[in-house]
Structures are given as structure tokens and as C-alpha cells.
Amino acid sequence: MMLYPAMSKLNSYIPNRYMLVNVVARRARQIAEEAEDSGLHLDEKPVTLAIHEVADGKLTAAGVEAAAEEA
């Protein structure tokens, strides 16, 4: 079974698997909260959306940590 996106691609943006899990989980919670607050229906699960953001280079460990400090 092949995973998409590939782990090697995700690791190019976030090199540590433990950090990757934390970044994706934190972003997935943000996505879920934003969708709930706005009443938006998500076609995909928040974790899937967060993983795709990492794969597209839109989300890095530094970006999520900075956002968490602001909150």
C-alpha cells in the first residue's frame, strides 16, 4: 500500500516524525475548530487537510509554533 503524500516529502518540510505528528495534530484541531465556528462542512477529515498543507509546503513546524504562541 502506497501512502500519499510520501513520508519522504513530508519529512522534507518537517524532518522529525514526532514533530510532524504534533504539527499535523495541532493544525487539524485548528481546522476543525474553524469549520465548527463558521458552520462549514468539510469534505475531507481535518487530519487529511493538515497533511496536505504540509505536503504543499504551506505548513512548517515554525509556522505552527508561532501561531500557537500568538493564541
GIHU-V614590 format. One record per residue. N is the residue number from 1. RES is the residue in one letter. D_LAST is the distance of its C-alpha to the last C-alpha in whole Angstrom. Layout:
BEGIN
n->(N & N)
res->(RES & RES)
d_last->(D_LAST & D_LAST)
END
This chain:
BEGIN
n->(1 & 2 & 3 & 4 & 5 & 6 & 7 & 8 & 9 & 10 & 11 & 12 & 13 & 14 & 15 & 16 & 17 & 18 & 19 & 20 & 21 & 22 & 23 & 24 & 25 & 26 & 27 & 28 & 29 & 30 & 31 & 32 & 33 & 34 & 35 & 36 & 37 & 38 & 39 & 40 & 41 & 42 & 43 & 44 & 45 & 46 & 47 & 48 & 49 & 50 & 51 & 52 & 53 & 54 & 55 & 56 & 57 & 58 & 59 & 60 & 61 & 62 & 63 & 64 & 65 & 66 & 67 & 68 & 69 & 70 & 71)
res->(M & M & L & Y & P & A & M & S & K & L & N & S & Y & I & P & N & R & Y & M & L & V & N & V & V & A & R & R & A & R & Q & I & A & E & E & A & E & D & S & G & L & H & L & D & E & K & P & V & T & L & A & I & H & E & V & A & D & G & K & L & T & A & A & G & V & E & A & A & A & E & E & A)
d_last->(38 & 36 & 33 & 31 & 29 & 31 & 29 & 31 & 29 & 25 & 26 & 27 & 23 & 22 & 25 & 24 & 24 & 22 & 19 & 20 & 20 & 17 & 15 & 17 & 16 & 12 & 13 & 16 & 13 & 11 & 15 & 16 & 13 & 14 & 18 & 18 & 16 & 18 & 21 & 22 & 24 & 23 & 27 & 25 & 23 & 19 & 20 & 23 & 21 & 19 & 22 & 23 & 20 & 21 & 24 & 24 & 22 & 19 & 17 & 17 & 16 & 15 & 13 & 11 & 10 & 9 & 7 & 5 & 6 & 4 & 0)
END
